[in-house]
């Protein structure tokens, strides 16, 4: 499908806040379908399309769990990053208290041209609320974040969260503040790239395998201990 811009977004937050649910709700997928192995390990990759001001924008979305424990991931994969959705569960205060740590790990405020969106998820559980909307709004204003409350279960404001993040990034591009997310038309005008060297051909697959092994290592130790006991 043709698109005008390709945006990379990170969706980060504590365990069980609904990161994957938000993405599946955006894509119109079944909310409770089974997770893939990568998603179980805390790393998901998703694609979605949105339209903003007549521009077709392709979203490349990474859902990341435990990002504070894998800060190296951000430095390795943040090239071209235009937005970060910081997700917390409105019924669990500890997930809200964890937001400043996630902000620091993802580069706030050292990268002012990246759009940060604070997302209070599970707002359908109003009777179990532990973080008031007013407190979250004040925190967002004090830290220069966009803010919205969502419900992945009902899809309330889910599309708005992603579209507002993308719209803010698009405005920064149009204002000349963000230059590392070229349009597809601009990419087509670039001179042809040279063929990749043998070094890159081997290094990239090896890097992916190393990433997978680092995620699987704790599970292998756990399995071994159970088997030997």
Residue, then its C-alpha position, 0 to 999 in steps of 0.5 A: x500500500x502506498x504511503x507518504x510517511x513512515x513513522x516509528x513509534x514505541x509503546x512502553x509501559x509496565x506489565x499488564x497495562x494493555x500495550x498489546x491490547x491498544x495496538x490490536x484495538x487500533x488494527x481492529x484485531x480480536x482483542x483476546x487472541x493468543x500472543x506470539x512468542x515475541x509478544x510473550x517475551x515482551x517485544x512486539x512489532x506491528x504495522x498500521x495505517x492512519x490518514x492525517x490531513x490527507x497524508x497516508x502515514x504508515x506506523x511501524x509500532x514496537x511494543x516493548x515490555x521491561x524497557x528499563x531493563x533493556x536500555x540498550x534496545x532503545x539506543x540500537x533501534x531508536x533511529x527514525x523514532x518520532x513518538x513514544x506512547x507511555x502507557x499506565x493502568x489507571x487502576x494500578x498506581x505503581x504503573x503510573x509511578x513507573x512513567x518517569x523511569x520510562x521517560x528517562x530510558x526513552x530519552x525524555x527530555x534529551x530528544x525534544x523533537x520526539x512526541x511523547x504521549x501519556x496514555x491512561x489505559x483501562x478507563x472503562x474500570x472507573x470504579x477501580x480508578x487509582x490515578x485521577x485524570x486531573x493528576x495525570x493531566x497535571x503531570x503531562x503538562x508539567x513534563x510537556x507530554x500529550x495526554x489521553x485516557x483510553x480503553x483497549x477493551x472498548x476501543x475508546x480513544x485508542x485511534x486518537x492516541x496514535x493519530x494525535x502522536x502521529x499528527x504532532x510528529x507530522x507538524x514537527x516535520x512540516x515545521x522543519x523540527x524533525x528531519x529523520x522521517x522522510x516521505x516516500x516521495x522523498x525516498x524515491x528521489x534519493x540516488x540508488x543505494x549501493x549493494x550491502x557489504x558482506x559485513x552487513x549481510x552477516x552482522x544484522x542476522x547475528x544481531x537479531x539472533x543475539x537479541x532472541x537469545x537474550x530474551x530466551x536465556x531466563x526461560x531456559x534457566x527456569x526450564x532446566x531448574x524444573x527439569x533437574x529438581 
